[in-house]
Amino acid sequence: MPRPTLTLSCVVVIGGGIFGTSTALQLARMGVSVTLINDGPLANGASGRSLAWLNTARRRSLPYHRLRQAGVERYRTLADQHPGADWLSFGGGLTWDADDAANDIPAICRYERDLGYQADLLSGAEAAKRVPGVNGAAVTAPGAILNPNEGWVDLPSLITLLAEEFVALGGTVVTDAGATSPKVKDGRAVGALAADGRSFAADAVLLATGPGVPGMLAPLGITIPDESPIALLVETAPLDHPLKAVLNTPRVAVRPTPEGAFYLDSGWSEEEVVLHEDGTWEARPSTVQGLIDAAQAVLDPSPALSVKAVHMGPKPIPGGGEPVFGELEALPGCFVAFSHSGATLGLIAGEILAEEIALGLRHPMLDSFRPERFRLPEPARA
């Protein structure tokens, strides 16, 4: 098969999280000249405060499942390339729900198995045997789903690794640039303009600023629906504990860290974040303690957890929940990457977007996630 030829030579990537860094590296590997611009240090946004659970669990659309499955596979390849890395683990994922009328765990397990996704329905006692560090008594009566192929990644560590290769290949990293926006000429994106007045010319631009993407496009008259909440992630102090898996339980999600600590989050705790009139956020001490208490209840042995840090900020969730990837029809040369599943899709999205940007392709795996799906229908003619 003949090798595709590059359709451009210079790209600006705005956003130093996992999508931006991954895509920038893939472009550099293809021989494209790339400048990666961030408003602060790399990984200072959503990628730096993510639970970073690698999975395609529960119910979702088939195209979304397939894309996430490909994403997990890329991490398996990465794990083979970095044996023994403490920032990437495939210790599995264990999920159970509250014991109420909404509990659908057995049916969800069947759904996953029907897709070929590895899943086992376990009782609490079975879960305690299969997943060291789990309190089997906390598992509700319908049972828990064990997905042995799942894992987690420490995104700041991965971003550092990718950025080092990117720079070694000749890529340019610009940090602490402040707010940066796409530069438009004659209806096309032609580079980026930083807050300090620096201008960066390019043949194409990728906006990979997580929950900042909709706000960057709004002044250009382009609407990307946004449902991003303010997320709360509690980081505990390091301790010695046998848990290696990611837990998703009714009151808390628990994920180990490379330092031997835990990251904790949940849906209910997000709802308790206090939003002040000046735009700042606050986590109530009772909310933080609630996550600590919930984690201690699902772990065995129950550890004496203490809080090392509390991380807060917008969690990127597009309208409708599914990702937004690809070139904007309303602004040629401008591509976007906006998704809740940044960790799982980080590598595969960078790979596909780089091909679309540099080779002018439209990858079929992104067809369901293109920004034009939000286009308002044209009024019917009389």
FINU-557177 format. One line per 4 residues: for each residue y, x, z of C-alpha. Coordinates in pm, 1 decimal. Example, Ala and Ser with C-alpha at 12.3 -4.5 7.8 and 13.67 -1.06 7.14 Angstrom:
2
-450.0,1230.0,780.0  -106.0,1367.0,714.0
//
This chain:
382
0.0,0.0,0.0  338.5,149.5,-91.5  561.8,226.8,204.0  860.2,-14.1,230.2
1198.2,147.2,173.8  1491.4,123.8,411.9  1760.6,-125.6,314.7  2025.6,31.8,541.3
2097.8,360.1,717.2  2307.0,284.7,1026.6  2261.7,28.0,1306.9  2444.9,-45.9,1631.1
2244.4,-199.5,1915.3  2446.8,-366.5,2190.3  2250.5,-391.9,2514.3  2052.5,-128.6,2703.1
1774.5,-346.6,2839.3  1417.1,-355.0,2715.4  1488.5,-538.8,2387.3  1779.2,-315.0,2291.8
1613.1,12.9,2386.0  1277.7,-77.6,2232.4  1435.9,-182.4,1902.4  1664.0,121.4,1894.3
1365.4,353.6,1935.6  1164.9,180.3,1663.6  1460.2,207.4,1425.0  1501.9,576.7,1506.6
1131.5,632.4,1439.3  1189.8,481.4,1094.7  1468.2,727.6,1020.8  1764.5,495.4,1080.4
2079.2,631.3,1245.9  2122.6,423.1,1563.7  2386.8,397.2,1834.0  2276.5,215.6,2151.4
2572.1,80.9,2352.0  2561.5,-60.4,2704.8  2827.1,-184.6,2945.1  2690.3,37.7,3224.1
2383.3,255.3,3273.7  2071.3,154.8,3084.9  1859.8,-118.8,3248.6  2151.4,-238.4,3461.1
2107.6,-604.1,3363.4  1820.7,-851.2,3364.6  1564.9,-579.1,3283.1  1650.8,-407.6,3610.5
1578.6,-711.7,3825.8  1279.5,-863.6,3649.2  944.6,-952.8,3803.7  810.3,-808.6,3474.9
477.3,-990.9,3478.0  284.2,-919.6,3155.7  111.6,-1240.0,3054.1  77.9,-1541.8,2830.7
-56.6,-1771.7,3099.5  -29.1,-2150.1,3137.9  68.2,-2386.0,2854.9  312.6,-2294.4,2581.2
342.7,-2340.8,2205.3  77.4,-2163.3,1999.0  330.8,-1938.9,1815.7  478.4,-1836.1,2151.6
131.3,-1769.0,2293.9  37.9,-1554.0,1994.4  358.7,-1351.7,2016.9  310.2,-1293.8,2389.6
-54.5,-1200.9,2334.2  56.1,-937.2,2084.3  308.0,-820.2,2341.8  40.5,-768.4,2606.8
-173.8,-580.7,2354.7  109.5,-335.6,2288.3  120.8,-255.5,2659.3  -252.8,-190.7,2656.0
-191.0,68.0,2384.8  94.7,215.1,2589.2  -132.3,238.3,2894.8  -385.2,437.5,2690.9
-107.1,675.7,2588.5  4.3,723.9,2951.0  -308.1,727.2,3165.9  -231.1,724.5,3534.7
127.7,604.4,3492.7  243.4,433.6,3812.6  497.1,215.2,3627.2  238.3,16.6,3428.1
-57.4,-165.4,3580.9  -323.8,-407.6,3462.0  -446.8,-528.2,3799.0  -467.1,-888.5,3679.0
-277.9,-1204.8,3763.9  -374.5,-1478.4,4010.5  -209.5,-1820.4,3997.0  -238.2,-2131.8,4208.6
-19.6,-2437.8,4256.8  66.0,-2674.0,4539.6  -206.3,-2921.3,4632.1  -31.9,-3235.2,4510.3
-50.8,-3483.7,4223.8  111.5,-3235.4,3984.7  -161.8,-2974.0,4033.5  -329.5,-2923.8,3697.6
-488.8,-2585.3,3758.9  -844.4,-2670.3,3637.3  -709.1,-2816.2,3310.7  -475.9,-2520.6,3260.0
-767.4,-2283.4,3306.0  -963.6,-2476.5,3044.0  -665.2,-2466.9,2808.3  -638.1,-2089.9,2844.4
-1009.8,-2039.0,2785.1  -996.2,-2259.8,2475.1  -734.8,-2019.3,2335.2  -962.4,-1723.6,2405.4
-739.3,-1608.3,2691.4  -948.2,-1455.9,2968.2  -935.8,-1692.9,3266.2  -1163.5,-1775.8,3560.7
-1122.9,-2066.8,3803.3  -1187.2,-1943.8,4157.5  -1207.3,-2097.4,4501.0  -1005.5,-1937.3,4777.3
-1308.8,-1748.2,4904.2  -1390.1,-1624.7,4553.1  -1028.7,-1520.7,4498.0  -1031.7,-1313.4,4816.7
-1341.5,-1129.0,4692.9  -1217.6,-1072.4,4337.2  -855.5,-982.6,4416.5  -810.9,-738.2,4706.4
-508.2,-815.6,4919.9  -511.7,-1194.4,4872.0  -542.2,-1442.1,5156.1  -808.6,-1677.9,5024.2
-722.2,-1938.2,5287.9  -380.7,-1984.4,5122.3  -536.8,-2092.6,4790.3  -515.3,-2470.6,4751.2
-818.6,-2695.4,4698.6  -802.7,-2717.6,4315.2  -847.6,-2339.3,4304.3  -674.2,-2040.9,4150.3
-678.7,-1898.2,3797.5  -761.0,-1530.5,3768.1  -640.3,-1370.7,3443.3  -793.9,-1020.2,3459.1
-608.7,-895.8,3149.8  -261.7,-944.5,3296.8  -42.5,-684.9,3460.1  310.5,-568.1,3529.2
554.4,-301.9,3415.2  848.2,-136.1,3586.4  1108.0,-189.7,3315.5  1366.2,68.9,3431.0
1094.9,338.4,3418.5  982.6,224.6,3073.1  1338.9,206.5,2941.9  1400.0,562.2,3063.4
1088.4,678.6,2879.1  1186.0,503.2,2556.3  1545.3,626.9,2576.2  1431.5,987.4,2615.2
1232.4,967.2,2292.2  1519.9,784.3,2122.1  1763.1,1065.0,2205.2  1508.8,1329.8,2102.9
1492.6,1161.6,1760.8  1868.5,1188.4,1721.2  1971.9,850.0,1857.5  2306.7,815.0,2033.8
2338.2,640.8,2372.3  2682.0,518.6,2482.2  2692.6,393.0,2841.3  2971.1,245.2,3054.5
3134.2,108.1,2739.6  3242.2,-216.9,2901.6  3224.0,-543.2,2713.7  3132.0,-476.5,2350.2
3147.2,-728.3,2069.0  3030.6,-735.9,1707.6  3293.4,-639.7,1451.8  3314.9,-880.6,1161.1
3457.4,-828.8,814.0  3442.2,-1076.5,526.1  3193.8,-1293.0,714.8  2949.7,-1009.8,789.6
2877.4,-795.0,1095.2  2988.8,-439.2,1018.3  2972.1,-268.8,1356.3  3085.8,-304.4,1715.1
3408.3,-280.5,1912.3  3398.5,-156.4,2272.4  3634.9,-268.7,2547.6  3808.6,70.1,2549.6
3895.1,36.3,2181.9  3622.7,257.5,2039.9  3488.9,129.2,1711.0  3137.0,185.6,1578.4
3066.9,121.2,1210.4  2720.4,4.0,1106.2  2525.1,-171.3,833.9  2380.6,-412.0,1092.0
2420.9,-502.4,1459.3  2167.2,-621.9,1716.6  2290.8,-824.1,2013.9  2042.2,-764.6,2295.7
2250.6,-844.0,2602.2  2013.5,-1099.6,2754.6  2205.4,-1394.4,2900.7  2523.8,-1249.8,2752.0
2419.2,-1330.2,2394.8  2549.4,-1691.7,2383.0  2888.3,-1588.3,2522.5  2923.0,-1307.9,2267.9
2864.4,-1549.3,1981.7  3072.0,-1842.8,2105.3  3410.2,-1692.4,1994.4  3261.6,-1662.4,1645.5
3179.3,-2033.6,1638.6  2804.4,-1974.6,1671.6  2616.8,-2171.0,1937.2  2297.2,-2055.1,2104.3
2201.3,-2300.6,2382.2  2176.4,-2128.8,2719.2  1983.6,-2235.3,3028.9  2009.0,-1905.6,3218.4
2004.7,-1952.4,3597.7  2112.8,-1701.2,3858.8  1791.0,-1532.1,3963.9  1711.1,-1384.1,4303.6
1466.8,-1095.9,4338.5  1384.4,-957.4,4683.6  1259.3,-599.7,4704.4  1068.2,-507.3,5019.0
1043.0,-168.5,5182.2  735.6,34.2,5075.7  416.0,-16.9,5270.7  43.8,42.8,5245.3
-130.3,-268.4,5105.8  -431.8,-323.3,4878.2  -271.7,-579.1,4642.4  -260.5,-457.1,4281.1
-242.8,-793.0,4100.5  55.6,-1018.8,4033.7  45.6,-1337.6,4242.3  204.7,-1663.7,4132.8
181.1,-1912.0,4418.1  359.6,-2237.9,4508.1  628.2,-2068.8,4720.0  645.7,-1710.2,4599.7
554.7,-1472.4,4319.1  452.8,-1125.9,4437.9  432.7,-809.9,4229.9  368.1,-452.0,4344.9
611.7,-174.0,4251.3  550.0,193.6,4170.2  691.8,285.9,4511.4  435.2,76.2,4699.1
676.8,-206.5,4773.9  674.5,-568.0,4654.7  908.4,-771.8,4437.2  935.5,-1137.0,4540.2
1082.7,-1435.0,4358.0  1036.4,-1808.6,4305.4  1187.3,-2113.1,4142.3  1307.6,-2274.3,4465.4
1491.9,-1964.1,4580.3  1693.2,-1955.7,4255.4  1815.5,-2305.6,4332.9  1946.9,-2188.1,4671.6
2165.7,-1907.1,4535.3  2526.1,-1983.1,4633.7  2774.8,-1970.0,4344.4  3131.3,-1900.7,4458.4
3442.8,-2014.4,4277.0  3531.8,-1654.9,4191.1  3205.1,-1618.5,3996.8  3021.2,-1412.6,4256.8
2680.3,-1499.8,4399.0  2533.6,-1499.6,4745.5  2178.2,-1520.6,4876.8  2146.7,-1708.0,5203.3
1962.0,-1509.7,5471.7  1735.7,-1812.5,5521.0  1639.6,-1802.3,5151.6  1553.2,-1433.8,5164.2
1354.6,-1485.1,5484.3  1176.7,-1781.0,5323.2  1047.3,-1553.6,5045.5  936.1,-1294.1,5301.5
753.3,-1559.0,5505.7  585.2,-1702.8,5195.2  468.7,-1357.8,5084.2  323.9,-1276.0,5425.0
129.0,-1603.0,5413.1  -49.3,-1524.9,5084.7  -131.5,-1159.2,5155.4  -429.1,-1023.9,5348.9
-382.8,-835.8,5566.3  -52.4,-1010.5,5634.4  202.6,-728.0,5627.5  518.1,-682.6,5832.1
755.0,-704.5,5536.2  1115.3,-591.7,5557.4  1390.0,-624.0,5298.7  1501.8,-311.1,5115.2
1730.8,-478.8,4861.1  1828.4,-817.1,4720.7  1893.0,-830.4,4345.5  2081.1,-1117.5,4180.9
2209.7,-1200.2,3835.4  2159.8,-1425.4,3534.1  1801.0,-1460.4,3416.1  1796.0,-1501.9,3035.2
1652.7,-1839.6,2934.6  1753.6,-1986.7,2596.0  1789.6,-2359.3,2553.9  1442.4,-2511.2,2524.6
1287.5,-2207.8,2692.5  1151.1,-2028.6,2387.5  1288.1,-1697.5,2249.4  1565.4,-1651.9,1995.2
1499.3,-1363.7,1756.0  1629.7,-1264.6,1415.0  1932.4,-1253.8,1188.3  2205.5,-1513.5,1217.7
2245.2,-1720.7,903.0  2608.6,-1782.0,996.1  2677.5,-1409.0,1038.2  2473.5,-1186.4,804.8
2401.3,-841.9,940.0  2402.4,-966.7,1299.6  2063.8,-997.6,1472.6  1990.4,-1138.6,1817.7
1723.4,-1089.8,2082.5  1738.1,-1344.4,2365.9  1431.1,-1442.7,2567.5  1305.6,-1513.7,2918.2
987.2,-1313.8,2855.1  1162.6,-981.7,2808.8  892.9,-772.3,2974.8  596.3,-922.2,2790.8
774.0,-923.9,2453.1  970.5,-602.2,2500.2  757.6,-375.0,2283.0  639.3,-619.9,2016.6
988.4,-766.7,1969.3  1137.1,-419.9,1923.2  872.9,-339.6,1663.8  923.4,-659.5,1463.9
1303.6,-666.1,1487.6  1326.8,-305.7,1369.6  1130.8,-393.4,1057.2  1345.0,-699.0,992.3
1667.3,-502.0,1037.9  1572.8,-186.7,850.2  1348.6,-325.7,577.1  1500.9,-667.6,515.3
1176.5,-845.3,606.2  1124.6,-1181.2,774.2  818.5,-1146.5,994.2  612.1,-1467.1,1014.8
559.1,-1429.3,1391.0  931.3,-1494.7,1443.4  953.3,-1801.9,1221.1  942.3,-2042.6,1517.5
1207.6,-1852.3,1710.1  1490.7,-1800.3,1462.6  1845.0,-1892.3,1567.8  1891.1,-2135.2,1280.4
1666.7,-2382.3,1461.3  1974.6,-2472.5,1668.3  2177.6,-2557.4,1360.3  2322.1,-2908.7,1372.7
2177.5,-3132.9,1099.5  2411.8,-3216.2,818.8  2543.4,-3572.8,830.4  2363.3,-3815.9,605.4
2548.4,-3900.1,285.3  2633.3,-4260.9,212.6
//
